[in-house]
Each structure stands twice: as C-alpha cells, then as structure tokens.
Amino acid sequence: MSRPYRVDPEDCLEPFDELENPTEPLSSREVADTVGIARRTAHKKLETLVERGQLESKSLGKRTRVWYRTYNAIEASDDENDGEPDEIGEN
C-alpha cells in the first residue's frame, strides 16, 4: 500500500498522534503500515525525526528498534502548532 505522492517525515508522526498513550513506542513496520509506505522509507523518515528532536528511538535487540515521543517533544510540538498543549495523561 503506497502513497502516490511524496511523504514528509512529519507524516510519520500521524500514527503516534492516534495513540491513546502518546508516548507508546511503535516499530517502523507499524508506522509504515499506518502511513502506507515501505518499512525502509518509514525507517528513514523516523531517523530524520530523531535528528530533529521530534522522536526518540531505542534498540530492543540486534534487529529491533522502536520509536517514541517524549512528553517534552509532544509539548514542543503543541507550542509550535497552536500554543495550546494537549491534555497529556488525563482521562
């Protein structure tokens, strides 16, 4: 399932925005499936987001890596978007 247009790194933040827990980690496969791009493309875009400070990543083994947002990254994103932070962690 591929998108017929160019995917920006920010498009790979969409799956994280949909999570009930905004800091839940996702694999590049999960991001790729949600965004509709190849896993390798998702991996490259996620690496770019780490370089920009919008995501963090952690290796869970030789071939397993997960990506996640920190509360600081979420708050910074909210400040850039509209100045009104989301209600993080509230039920």
Contacts in CASP RR format, 6 or more apart in sequence:
PFRMAT RR
TARGET T0000
AUTHOR 0000-0000-0000
METHOD contacts of the structure
MODEL  1
MSRPYRVDPEDCLEPFDELENPTEPLSSREVADTVGIARRTAHKKLETLV
ERGQLESKSLGKRTRVWYRTYNAIEASDDENDGEPDEIGEN
1 33 0 8 1.000
1 36 0 8 1.000
2 36 0 8 1.000
2 37 0 8 1.000
2 38 0 8 1.000
3 35 0 8 1.000
3 36 0 8 1.000
3 37 0 8 1.000
7 35 0 8 1.000
7 37 0 8 1.000
7 41 0 8 1.000
7 45 0 8 1.000
8 45 0 8 1.000
9 45 0 8 1.000
9 46 0 8 1.000
9 48 0 8 1.000
9 49 0 8 1.000
9 52 0 8 1.000
9 54 0 8 1.000
10 49 0 8 1.000
10 54 0 8 1.000
11 35 0 8 1.000
11 45 0 8 1.000
12 31 0 8 1.000
12 35 0 8 1.000
12 42 0 8 1.000
12 45 0 8 1.000
12 46 0 8 1.000
12 49 0 8 1.000
13 49 0 8 1.000
13 54 0 8 1.000
13 55 0 8 1.000
13 69 0 8 1.000
13 77 0 8 1.000
14 34 0 8 1.000
14 35 0 8 1.000
15 26 0 8 1.000
15 30 0 8 1.000
15 31 0 8 1.000
15 34 0 8 1.000
15 35 0 8 1.000
16 22 0 8 1.000
16 24 0 8 1.000
16 26 0 8 1.000
16 55 0 8 1.000
16 68 0 8 1.000
16 69 0 8 1.000
18 34 0 8 1.000
19 26 0 8 1.000
21 89 0 8 1.000
22 69 0 8 1.000
22 71 0 8 1.000
22 74 0 8 1.000
22 86 0 8 1.000
22 88 0 8 1.000
22 89 0 8 1.000
23 68 0 8 1.000
23 69 0 8 1.000
23 70 0 8 1.000
23 71 0 8 1.000
23 74 0 8 1.000
24 68 0 8 1.000
25 58 0 8 1.000
25 66 0 8 1.000
25 67 0 8 1.000
25 68 0 8 1.000
26 66 0 8 1.000
26 67 0 8 1.000
26 68 0 8 1.000
27 64 0 8 1.000
27 65 0 8 1.000
27 66 0 8 1.000
27 67 0 8 1.000
28 39 0 8 1.000
28 42 0 8 1.000
28 43 0 8 1.000
28 46 0 8 1.000
28 65 0 8 1.000
28 67 0 8 1.000
29 39 0 8 1.000
29 42 0 8 1.000
31 42 0 8 1.000
31 45 0 8 1.000
31 46 0 8 1.000
31 67 0 8 1.000
32 38 0 8 1.000
32 39 0 8 1.000
32 41 0 8 1.000
32 42 0 8 1.000
35 42 0 8 1.000
37 45 0 8 1.000
46 55 0 8 1.000
46 57 0 8 1.000
46 67 0 8 1.000
47 57 0 8 1.000
49 55 0 8 1.000
49 67 0 8 1.000
50 56 0 8 1.000
50 57 0 8 1.000
50 67 0 8 1.000
53 73 0 8 1.000
54 69 0 8 1.000
54 73 0 8 1.000
54 76 0 8 1.000
54 77 0 8 1.000
55 67 0 8 1.000
55 68 0 8 1.000
55 69 0 8 1.000
55 73 0 8 1.000
56 67 0 8 1.000
56 68 0 8 1.000
56 69 0 8 1.000
56 70 0 8 1.000
56 73 0 8 1.000
57 65 0 8 1.000
57 66 0 8 1.000
57 67 0 8 1.000
57 68 0 8 1.000
58 65 0 8 1.000
58 66 0 8 1.000
58 68 0 8 1.000
59 65 0 8 1.000
60 66 0 8 1.000
71 88 0 8 1.000
74 85 0 8 1.000
74 86 0 8 1.000
74 88 0 8 1.000
75 85 0 8 1.000
75 88 0 8 1.000
78 84 0 8 1.000
78 85 0 8 1.000
78 86 0 8 1.000
79 85 0 8 1.000
END
